[in-house]
């Protein structure tokens, strides 16, 4: 069998799946066999260009991803400034001094942005819990919140049912 990402592996898997779904191959093209009351009819079946595979890692949470994108952009600008400062220093340009000063400031901001990614990730894990840990306190909190919401909904539905019945079934009216 071909490994992950090989054309033969995906094709062989598609052929196996196609054979199981009532398809046959004619001249290298897959054909679907469809049954009717008076007989069988062949229809062209086109295998997909690629087969979806599940992601190896989970997607980063939105706040962490936004802070990571922000940090990457800031670090990229900082590196560009540092290169310009270095080249303008070699060329003995008047732009060298302001670029060195702005590069130093940008380095501080870039460090802050990298720390922001780390802090945002820690805060998100602390608030939402680590999924892989069974004794997570966040999971217990979510379960309690879900139970409270369910109870509130059940109470609201009961009150709505009483209102729809015109008050019948109530022991006393307010």
Secondary structure, 3 states (H helix, E strand, C coil): CCCCCCHHHHHHHHHHHHHHCCEEEECCEEEEEEECCCCEEEEEECCCCCCCCCCCCCCCCHHHHHHHHHHHHHHHHHHHHHHHHHHHHHCCCCHHHHHHHHHHHHHHHHHHHHHHHHHHHHHHHHHHCCCCCCCCHHHHHHHHHHHHHHHHHHHHHHHHHHHHCCCCCCCCCC
